[in-house]
Amino acid sequence: MKNLRRPAIAAIAVLLLSSTSAFAATEFSLWHAMGGELGKKLEEIAAKFNASQGEYKIVPVYKGTYPETLTAAIAAFRAKEQPAIVQVFEVGTGTMMAAKGAVYPVYKLMADNGEAFDKAGFLAPVVGYYSDVDGNILSLPFNSSTPIMYYNKNAFKKAGLDPEVAPKTWAEVESFSKKIMEAGAAKCGFTTGWVSWVQLENFSALHNLPYGTKANGFGGTDAEFSFNGELQARHWDNMKKWHDAGLYQYGGPVGGNDAPPKFYSQECAIYMNSSASRAGVINNAKGSRSASRRYPTMTTRPRNR
Protein backbone atom coordinates (compact mmCIF):
# COMPACT_ATOMS: atom_id res chain seq x y z
CA MET A 1 0.00 0.00 0.00
CA LYS A 2 5.68 6.30 -4.05
CA ASN A 3 7.50 6.21 -3.54
CA LEU A 4 3.62 5.35 -3.98
CA ARG A 5 5.28 7.32 -4.59
CA ARG A 6 5.73 7.17 -6.17
CA PRO A 7 6.35 8.88 -4.79
CA ALA A 8 4.88 7.15 -4.70
CA ILE A 9 6.06 7.15 -6.18
CA ALA A 10 4.55 2.81 -5.86
CA ALA A 11 5.82 1.18 -2.74
CA ILE A 12 5.67 -2.34 -1.39
CA ALA A 13 5.80 -3.97 2.00
CA VAL A 14 8.27 -6.86 2.08
CA LEU A 15 8.40 -9.50 4.77
CA LEU A 16 11.84 -10.55 5.92
CA LEU A 17 12.69 -13.52 8.11
CA SER A 18 13.32 -12.27 11.62
CA SER A 19 13.27 -13.40 15.23
CA THR A 20 10.80 -11.77 17.61
CA SER A 21 10.57 -11.23 21.32
CA ALA A 22 8.61 -13.69 23.47
CA PHE A 23 8.13 -11.22 26.32
CA ALA A 24 4.70 -9.61 26.75
CA ALA A 25 3.43 -8.42 23.38
CA THR A 26 5.49 -9.77 20.50
CA GLU A 27 7.16 -6.82 18.79
CA PHE A 28 7.67 -6.53 15.06
CA SER A 29 9.92 -3.85 13.57
CA LEU A 30 8.54 -2.08 10.51
CA TRP A 31 11.20 -0.16 8.62
CA HIS A 32 9.75 2.41 6.26
CA ALA A 33 10.55 5.42 4.09
CA MET A 34 7.45 7.49 4.82
CA GLY A 35 8.49 10.93 6.06
CA GLY A 36 6.49 14.06 6.78
CA GLU A 37 2.70 13.82 6.67
CA LEU A 38 2.81 10.26 5.31
CA GLY A 39 5.04 9.20 8.19
CA LYS A 40 2.52 10.60 10.66
CA LYS A 41 -0.24 8.63 8.98
CA LEU A 42 1.79 5.43 9.16
CA GLU A 43 2.41 6.04 12.87
CA GLU A 44 -1.35 6.42 13.33
CA ILE A 45 -2.03 3.12 11.56
CA ALA A 46 0.50 1.33 13.76
CA ALA A 47 -0.88 2.93 16.92
CA LYS A 48 -4.44 1.87 16.06
CA PHE A 49 -3.32 -1.69 15.40
CA ASN A 50 -1.39 -1.85 18.67
CA ALA A 51 -4.38 -0.48 20.59
CA SER A 52 -6.74 -3.01 19.01
CA GLN A 53 -5.11 -6.00 20.75
CA GLY A 54 -2.32 -6.85 23.18
CA GLU A 55 -0.64 -9.82 21.56
CA TYR A 56 1.44 -8.01 18.94
CA LYS A 57 3.06 -4.61 18.71
CA ILE A 58 4.24 -2.97 15.51
CA VAL A 59 7.24 -0.66 15.99
CA PRO A 60 7.59 1.71 13.00
CA VAL A 61 11.14 2.91 12.30
CA TYR A 62 11.81 5.61 9.72
CA LYS A 63 14.96 4.71 7.78
CA GLY A 64 15.21 7.67 5.38
CA THR A 65 14.60 7.72 1.64
CA TYR A 66 13.52 4.64 -0.30
CA PRO A 67 17.06 3.90 -1.53
CA GLU A 68 18.39 4.36 2.02
CA THR A 69 15.71 2.08 3.45
CA LEU A 70 16.40 -0.63 0.89
CA THR A 71 20.16 -0.39 1.46
CA ALA A 72 19.67 -0.54 5.23
CA ALA A 73 17.48 -3.64 4.93
CA ILE A 74 20.05 -5.43 2.77
CA ALA A 75 22.84 -4.59 5.19
CA ALA A 76 20.73 -5.67 8.18
CA PHE A 77 19.93 -9.01 6.57
CA ARG A 78 23.58 -9.69 5.92
CA ALA A 79 24.29 -8.89 9.57
CA LYS A 80 21.34 -11.12 10.63
CA GLU A 81 19.67 -8.13 12.31
CA GLN A 82 16.89 -7.56 9.78
CA PRO A 83 13.45 -6.17 10.67
CA ALA A 84 10.31 -8.29 10.37
CA ILE A 85 8.85 -5.98 7.73
CA VAL A 86 10.39 -3.41 5.42
CA GLN A 87 8.58 -1.07 3.04
CA VAL A 88 10.45 -0.26 -0.14
CA PHE A 89 9.62 1.32 -3.49
CA GLU A 90 8.90 -0.36 -6.79
CA VAL A 91 12.47 0.19 -7.95
CA GLY A 92 13.48 -2.37 -5.33
CA THR A 93 11.10 -5.02 -6.69
CA GLY A 94 13.72 -6.79 -8.78
CA THR A 95 16.17 -6.82 -5.88
CA MET A 96 13.60 -8.34 -3.55
CA MET A 97 12.42 -10.91 -6.10
CA ALA A 98 16.00 -12.07 -6.53
CA ALA A 99 16.70 -12.14 -2.78
CA LYS A 100 16.04 -15.85 -2.31
CA GLY A 101 15.96 -16.79 1.36
CA ALA A 102 15.71 -13.19 2.50
CA VAL A 103 12.11 -12.50 1.56
CA TYR A 104 9.11 -14.49 2.78
CA PRO A 105 6.64 -14.30 -0.15
CA VAL A 106 3.23 -13.10 0.94
CA TYR A 107 1.35 -15.87 -0.86
CA LYS A 108 3.49 -18.49 0.92
CA LEU A 109 3.27 -16.74 4.30
CA MET A 110 -0.51 -16.79 4.13
CA ALA A 111 -0.68 -20.40 2.96
CA ASP A 112 1.77 -21.60 5.63
CA ASN A 113 -0.35 -19.98 8.33
CA GLY A 114 -3.72 -21.07 6.95
CA GLU A 115 -4.83 -17.50 6.38
CA ALA A 116 -7.19 -16.62 3.56
CA PHE A 117 -5.72 -14.15 1.10
CA ASP A 118 -7.67 -12.93 -1.89
CA LYS A 119 -5.47 -10.91 -4.21
CA ALA A 120 -8.62 -9.87 -6.06
CA GLY A 121 -9.08 -7.40 -3.22
CA PHE A 122 -6.24 -5.34 -4.69
CA LEU A 123 -6.06 -3.41 -7.95
CA ALA A 124 -5.02 -5.82 -10.70
CA PRO A 125 -2.14 -3.67 -12.05
CA VAL A 126 -0.71 -3.37 -8.54
CA VAL A 127 -0.95 -7.11 -7.90
CA GLY A 128 0.62 -7.82 -11.27
CA TYR A 129 3.58 -5.60 -10.52
CA TYR A 130 4.41 -7.39 -7.29
CA SER A 131 3.80 -10.95 -8.51
CA ASP A 132 6.13 -13.46 -10.14
CA VAL A 133 5.63 -14.79 -13.66
CA ASP A 134 3.37 -17.52 -12.27
CA GLY A 135 1.01 -14.98 -10.74
CA ASN A 136 2.08 -15.54 -7.12
CA ILE A 137 2.06 -12.28 -5.17
CA LEU A 138 5.41 -11.81 -3.47
CA SER A 139 4.88 -8.65 -1.45
CA LEU A 140 1.91 -6.97 0.18
CA PRO A 141 0.78 -3.81 -1.63
CA PHE A 142 0.83 -1.07 0.98
CA ASN A 143 0.65 2.17 -0.96
CA SER A 144 0.63 2.67 -4.69
CA SER A 145 1.30 6.05 -6.25
CA THR A 146 -0.10 7.63 -9.39
CA PRO A 147 0.87 10.95 -11.00
CA ILE A 148 -1.34 13.94 -10.23
CA MET A 149 -1.30 17.42 -11.71
CA TYR A 150 -1.68 20.32 -9.27
CA TYR A 151 -2.25 23.88 -10.48
CA ASN A 152 -2.43 27.40 -9.06
CA LYS A 153 -5.89 28.87 -9.62
CA ASN A 154 -4.78 32.40 -8.76
CA ALA A 155 -2.11 32.25 -11.47
CA PHE A 156 -4.71 30.98 -13.93
CA LYS A 157 -7.02 33.88 -13.09
CA LYS A 158 -4.23 36.43 -13.49
CA ALA A 159 -3.39 34.98 -16.89
CA GLY A 160 -7.01 35.22 -18.03
CA LEU A 161 -7.51 31.45 -17.89
CA ASP A 162 -10.56 29.78 -16.42
CA PRO A 163 -9.41 28.64 -12.94
CA GLU A 164 -11.87 25.74 -13.07
CA VAL A 165 -10.44 24.33 -16.30
CA ALA A 166 -7.10 22.54 -16.17
CA PRO A 167 -5.01 21.61 -19.21
CA LYS A 168 -6.04 18.27 -20.65
CA THR A 169 -3.33 17.79 -23.28
CA TRP A 170 0.35 18.58 -23.57
CA ALA A 171 -0.50 21.17 -26.20
CA GLU A 172 -2.65 22.92 -23.59
CA VAL A 173 0.08 22.63 -20.96
CA GLU A 174 2.32 24.50 -23.39
CA SER A 175 -0.26 27.17 -24.35
CA PHE A 176 -1.40 27.71 -20.74
CA SER A 177 2.21 28.04 -19.61
CA LYS A 178 2.88 30.68 -22.25
CA LYS A 179 -0.16 32.71 -21.21
CA ILE A 180 0.80 32.45 -17.53
CA MET A 181 4.33 33.67 -18.16
CA GLU A 182 3.29 36.42 -20.59
CA ALA A 183 0.87 37.74 -17.97
CA GLY A 184 3.54 37.67 -15.28
CA ALA A 185 1.38 35.32 -13.21
CA ALA A 186 4.35 33.02 -12.56
CA LYS A 187 7.98 32.76 -13.59
CA CYS A 188 7.51 29.31 -15.13
CA GLY A 189 4.63 27.31 -16.48
CA PHE A 190 5.24 23.89 -14.98
CA THR A 191 7.64 21.66 -13.14
CA THR A 192 7.61 17.98 -12.23
CA GLY A 193 8.86 15.66 -9.54
CA TRP A 194 10.14 12.15 -10.32
CA VAL A 195 10.76 13.20 -13.90
CA SER A 196 11.70 9.77 -15.29
CA TRP A 197 8.77 8.08 -13.52
CA VAL A 198 6.14 10.68 -14.46
CA GLN A 199 7.42 11.82 -17.84
CA LEU A 200 8.74 8.51 -19.18
CA GLU A 201 7.49 5.42 -17.35
CA ASN A 202 3.94 6.62 -16.73
CA PHE A 203 3.86 8.50 -20.02
CA SER A 204 4.64 5.20 -21.77
CA ALA A 205 2.01 3.32 -19.76
CA LEU A 206 -0.67 5.90 -20.56
CA HIS A 207 -0.01 5.37 -24.24
CA ASN A 208 0.24 1.58 -23.93
CA LEU A 209 3.88 1.63 -24.97
CA PRO A 210 6.34 -0.91 -23.54
CA TYR A 211 9.03 0.39 -21.24
CA GLY A 212 11.19 -2.68 -21.71
CA THR A 213 11.22 -6.04 -23.44
CA LYS A 214 10.01 -9.28 -21.84
CA ALA A 215 6.88 -7.84 -20.24
CA ASN A 216 8.70 -4.73 -19.05
CA GLY A 217 11.40 -6.83 -17.45
CA PHE A 218 9.24 -9.30 -15.56
CA GLY A 219 9.90 -12.08 -18.04
CA GLY A 220 13.63 -12.39 -17.43
CA THR A 221 16.78 -10.66 -16.31
CA ASP A 222 18.01 -10.34 -19.89
CA ALA A 223 15.31 -7.78 -20.70
CA GLU A 224 16.30 -4.55 -22.42
CA PHE A 225 14.88 -1.03 -22.21
CA SER A 226 12.66 -0.11 -25.15
CA PHE A 227 11.44 3.38 -24.29
CA ASN A 228 13.21 5.16 -27.13
CA GLY A 229 10.14 4.99 -29.34
CA GLU A 230 8.87 7.72 -31.63
CA LEU A 231 6.29 9.05 -29.17
CA GLN A 232 8.58 8.99 -26.14
CA ALA A 233 11.36 10.68 -28.10
CA ARG A 234 8.95 13.35 -29.31
CA HIS A 235 7.81 14.03 -25.76
CA TRP A 236 11.40 14.45 -24.54
CA ASP A 237 12.15 16.71 -27.50
CA ASN A 238 9.20 18.81 -26.35
CA MET A 239 10.45 18.80 -22.74
CA LYS A 240 13.82 20.11 -23.97
CA LYS A 241 12.10 22.77 -26.09
CA TRP A 242 9.92 23.87 -23.15
CA HIS A 243 12.92 23.96 -20.83
CA ASP A 244 14.91 26.12 -23.25
CA ALA A 245 11.94 28.49 -23.50
CA GLY A 246 11.59 28.67 -19.72
CA LEU A 247 8.11 27.16 -19.78
CA TYR A 248 9.35 24.12 -17.87
CA GLN A 249 11.79 24.10 -14.97
CA TYR A 250 13.73 20.98 -14.04
CA GLY A 251 12.95 19.84 -10.50
CA GLY A 252 16.09 17.85 -9.82
CA PRO A 253 17.22 14.21 -10.17
CA VAL A 254 15.65 11.06 -8.68
CA GLY A 255 12.62 12.34 -6.71
CA GLY A 256 12.93 15.90 -7.93
CA ASN A 257 13.12 17.51 -4.51
CA ASP A 258 13.44 20.98 -6.03
CA ALA A 259 10.05 20.72 -7.74
CA PRO A 260 7.71 21.07 -4.71
CA PRO A 261 9.23 24.40 -3.50
CA LYS A 262 8.88 25.81 -7.00
CA PHE A 263 5.13 25.24 -6.74
CA TYR A 264 4.72 26.15 -3.07
CA SER A 265 6.46 29.50 -3.67
CA GLN A 266 4.26 30.10 -6.75
CA GLU A 267 7.33 30.23 -8.99
CA CYS A 268 5.70 27.58 -11.22
CA ALA A 269 1.95 27.52 -11.78
CA ILE A 270 1.59 23.83 -12.64
CA TYR A 271 3.17 20.94 -10.76
CA MET A 272 3.19 17.21 -11.55
CA ASN A 273 4.11 14.68 -8.90
CA SER A 274 3.05 11.53 -7.11
CA SER A 275 -0.28 11.26 -5.33
CA ALA A 276 1.90 10.91 -2.23
CA SER A 277 2.75 14.61 -2.59
CA ARG A 278 -0.87 15.65 -2.00
CA ALA A 279 -0.43 15.80 1.77
CA GLY A 280 2.57 18.10 1.34
CA VAL A 281 0.67 20.36 -1.05
CA ILE A 282 -2.23 20.68 1.39
CA ASN A 283 0.09 21.23 4.35
CA ASN A 284 2.05 23.97 2.58
CA ALA A 285 -1.10 25.59 1.27
CA LYS A 286 -2.47 26.08 4.78
CA GLY A 287 -0.07 28.95 5.33
CA SER A 288 -2.03 31.06 2.86
CA ARG A 289 -5.43 32.63 3.45
CA SER A 290 -6.44 31.64 -0.08
CA ALA A 291 -4.95 28.19 0.22
CA SER A 292 -8.04 26.30 -0.90
CA ARG A 293 -8.12 28.34 -4.09
CA ARG A 294 -4.39 28.55 -4.62
CA TYR A 295 -3.42 24.91 -4.56
CA PRO A 296 -6.32 22.73 -5.70
CA THR A 297 -5.62 19.18 -6.87
CA MET A 298 -6.53 17.71 -10.20
CA THR A 299 -6.57 14.02 -10.94
CA THR A 300 -6.77 14.26 -14.74
CA ARG A 301 -3.35 13.54 -16.18
CA PRO A 302 -2.34 15.25 -19.45
CA ARG A 303 -1.76 13.12 -22.50
CA ASN A 304 0.41 13.90 -25.47
CA ARG A 305 -1.76 14.88 -28.40
C-alpha positions in Angstrom: 0.0 0.0 0.0 5.7 6.3 -4.1 7.5 6.2 -3.5 3.6 5.4 -4.0 5.3 7.3 -4.6 5.7 7.2 -6.2 6.3 8.9 -4.8 4.9 7.1 -4.7 6.1 7.2 -6.2 4.5 2.8 -5.9 5.8 1.2 -2.7 5.7 -2.3 -1.4 5.8 -4.0 2.0 8.3 -6.9 2.1 8.4 -9.5 4.8 11.8 -10.6 5.9 12.7 -13.5 8.1 13.3 -12.3 11.6 13.3 -13.4 15.2 10.8 -11.8 17.6 10.6 -11.2 21.3 8.6 -13.7 23.5 8.1 -11.2 26.3 4.7 -9.6 26.8 3.4 -8.4 23.4 5.5 -9.8 20.5 7.2 -6.8 18.8 7.7 -6.5 15.1 9.9 -3.9 13.6 8.5 -2.1 10.5 11.2 -0.2 8.6 9.7 2.4 6.3 10.5 5.4 4.1 7.5 7.5 4.8 8.5 10.9 6.1 6.5 14.1 6.8 2.7 13.8 6.7 2.8 10.3 5.3 5.0 9.2 8.2 2.5 10.6 10.7 -0.2 8.6 9.0 1.8 5.4 9.2 2.4 6.0 12.9 -1.4 6.4 13.3 -2.0 3.1 11.6 0.5 1.3 13.8 -0.9 2.9 16.9 -4.4 1.9 16.1 -3.3 -1.7 15.4 -1.4 -1.8 18.7 -4.4 -0.5 20.6 -6.7 -3.0 19.0 -5.1 -6.0 20.8 -2.3 -6.9 23.2 -0.6 -9.8 21.6 1.4 -8.0 18.9 3.1 -4.6 18.7 4.2 -3.0 15.5 7.2 -0.7 16.0 7.6 1.7 13.0 11.1 2.9 12.3 11.8 5.6 9.7 15.0 4.7 7.8 15.2 7.7 5.4 14.6 7.7 1.6 13.5 4.6 -0.3 17.1 3.9 -1.5 18.4 4.4 2.0 15.7 2.1 3.4 16.4 -0.6 0.9 20.2 -0.4 1.5 19.7 -0.5 5.2 17.5 -3.6 4.9 20.0 -5.4 2.8 22.8 -4.6 5.2 20.7 -5.7 8.2 19.9 -9.0 6.6 23.6 -9.7 5.9 24.3 -8.9 9.6 21.3 -11.1 10.6 19.7 -8.1 12.3 16.9 -7.6 9.8 13.4 -6.2 10.7 10.3 -8.3 10.4 8.8 -6.0 7.7 10.4 -3.4 5.4 8.6 -1.1 3.0 10.5 -0.3 -0.1 9.6 1.3 -3.5 8.9 -0.4 -6.8 12.5 0.2 -8.0 13.5 -2.4 -5.3 11.1 -5.0 -6.7 13.7 -6.8 -8.8 16.2 -6.8 -5.9 13.6 -8.3 -3.5 12.4 -10.9 -6.1 16.0 -12.1 -6.5 16.7 -12.1 -2.8 16.0 -15.9 -2.3 16.0 -16.8 1.4 15.7 -13.2 2.5 12.1 -12.5 1.6 9.1 -14.5 2.8 6.6 -14.3 -0.1 3.2 -13.1 0.9 1.4 -15.9 -0.9 3.5 -18.5 0.9 3.3 -16.7 4.3 -0.5 -16.8 4.1 -0.7 -20.4 3.0 1.8 -21.6 5.6 -0.4 -20.0 8.3 -3.7 -21.1 7.0 -4.8 -17.5 6.4 -7.2 -16.6 3.6 -5.7 -14.1 1.1 -7.7 -12.9 -1.9 -5.5 -10.9 -4.2 -8.6 -9.9 -6.1 -9.1 -7.4 -3.2 -6.2 -5.3 -4.7 -6.1 -3.4 -8.0 -5.0 -5.8 -10.7 -2.1 -3.7 -12.1 -0.7 -3.4 -8.5 -0.9 -7.1 -7.9 0.6 -7.8 -11.3 3.6 -5.6 -10.5 4.4 -7.4 -7.3 3.8 -10.9 -8.5 6.1 -13.5 -10.1 5.6 -14.8 -13.7 3.4 -17.5 -12.3 1.0 -15.0 -10.7 2.1 -15.5 -7.1 2.1 -12.3 -5.2 5.4 -11.8 -3.5 4.9 -8.6 -1.4 1.9 -7.0 0.2 0.8 -3.8 -1.6 0.8 -1.1 1.0 0.6 2.2 -1.0 0.6 2.7 -4.7 1.3 6.0 -6.3 -0.1 7.6 -9.4 0.9 10.9 -11.0 -1.3 13.9 -10.2 -1.3 17.4 -11.7 -1.7 20.3 -9.3 -2.3 23.9 -10.5 -2.4 27.4 -9.1 -5.9 28.9 -9.6 -4.8 32.4 -8.8 -2.1 32.2 -11.5 -4.7 31.0 -13.9 -7.0 33.9 -13.1 -4.2 36.4 -13.5 -3.4 35.0 -16.9 -7.0 35.2 -18.0 -7.5 31.5 -17.9 -10.6 29.8 -16.4 -9.4 28.6 -12.9 -11.9 25.7 -13.1 -10.4 24.3 -16.3 -7.1 22.5 -16.2 -5.0 21.6 -19.2 -6.0 18.3 -20.6 -3.3 17.8 -23.3 0.4 18.6 -23.6 -0.5 21.2 -26.2 -2.7 22.9 -23.6 0.1 22.6 -21.0 2.3 24.5 -23.4 -0.3 27.2 -24.3 -1.4 27.7 -20.7 2.2 28.0 -19.6 2.9 30.7 -22.2 -0.2 32.7 -21.2 0.8 32.5 -17.5 4.3 33.7 -18.2 3.3 36.4 -20.6 0.9 37.7 -18.0 3.5 37.7 -15.3 1.4 35.3 -13.2 4.3 33.0 -12.6 8.0 32.8 -13.6 7.5 29.3 -15.1 4.6 27.3 -16.5 5.2 23.9 -15.0 7.6 21.7 -13.1 7.6 18.0 -12.2 8.9 15.7 -9.5 10.1 12.1 -10.3 10.8 13.2 -13.9 11.7 9.8 -15.3 8.8 8.1 -13.5 6.1 10.7 -14.5 7.4 11.8 -17.8 8.7 8.5 -19.2 7.5 5.4 -17.3 3.9 6.6 -16.7 3.9 8.5 -20.0 4.6 5.2 -21.8 2.0 3.3 -19.8 -0.7 5.9 -20.6 0.0 5.4 -24.2 0.2 1.6 -23.9 3.9 1.6 -25.0 6.3 -0.9 -23.5 9.0 0.4 -21.2 11.2 -2.7 -21.7 11.2 -6.0 -23.4 10.0 -9.3 -21.8 6.9 -7.8 -20.2 8.7 -4.7 -19.1 11.4 -6.8 -17.5 9.2 -9.3 -15.6 9.9 -12.1 -18.0 13.6 -12.4 -17.4 16.8 -10.7 -16.3 18.0 -10.3 -19.9 15.3 -7.8 -20.7 16.3 -4.6 -22.4 14.9 -1.0 -22.2 12.7 -0.1 -25.1 11.4 3.4 -24.3 13.2 5.2 -27.1 10.1 5.0 -29.3 8.9 7.7 -31.6 6.3 9.1 -29.2 8.6 9.0 -26.1 11.4 10.7 -28.1 8.9 13.3 -29.3 7.8 14.0 -25.8 11.4 14.5 -24.5 12.2 16.7 -27.5 9.2 18.8 -26.3 10.5 18.8 -22.7 13.8 20.1 -24.0 12.1 22.8 -26.1 9.9 23.9 -23.2 12.9 24.0 -20.8 14.9 26.1 -23.2 11.9 28.5 -23.5 11.6 28.7 -19.7 8.1 27.2 -19.8 9.3 24.1 -17.9 11.8 24.1 -15.0 13.7 21.0 -14.0 12.9 19.8 -10.5 16.1 17.8 -9.8 17.2 14.2 -10.2 15.6 11.1 -8.7 12.6 12.3 -6.7 12.9 15.9 -7.9 13.1 17.5 -4.5 13.4 21.0 -6.0 10.1 20.7 -7.7 7.7 21.1 -4.7 9.2 24.4 -3.5 8.9 25.8 -7.0 5.1 25.2 -6.7 4.7 26.2 -3.1 6.5 29.5 -3.7 4.3 30.1 -6.7 7.3 30.2 -9.0 5.7 27.6 -11.2 2.0 27.5 -11.8 1.6 23.8 -12.6 3.2 20.9 -10.8 3.2 17.2 -11.5 4.1 14.7 -8.9 3.0 11.5 -7.1 -0.3 11.3 -5.3 1.9 10.9 -2.2 2.7 14.6 -2.6 -0.9 15.6 -2.0 -0.4 15.8 1.8 2.6 18.1 1.3 0.7 20.4 -1.0 -2.2 20.7 1.4 0.1 21.2 4.3 2.1 24.0 2.6 -1.1 25.6 1.3 -2.5 26.1 4.8 -0.1 29.0 5.3 -2.0 31.1 2.9 -5.4 32.6 3.4 -6.4 31.6 -0.1 -4.9 28.2 0.2 -8.0 26.3 -0.9 -8.1 28.3 -4.1 -4.4 28.6 -4.6 -3.4 24.9 -4.6 -6.3 22.7 -5.7 -5.6 19.2 -6.9 -6.5 17.7 -10.2 -6.6 14.0 -10.9 -6.8 14.3 -14.7 -3.4 13.5 -16.2 -2.3 15.2 -19.4 -1.8 13.1 -22.5 0.4 13.9 -25.5 -1.8 14.9 -28.4 
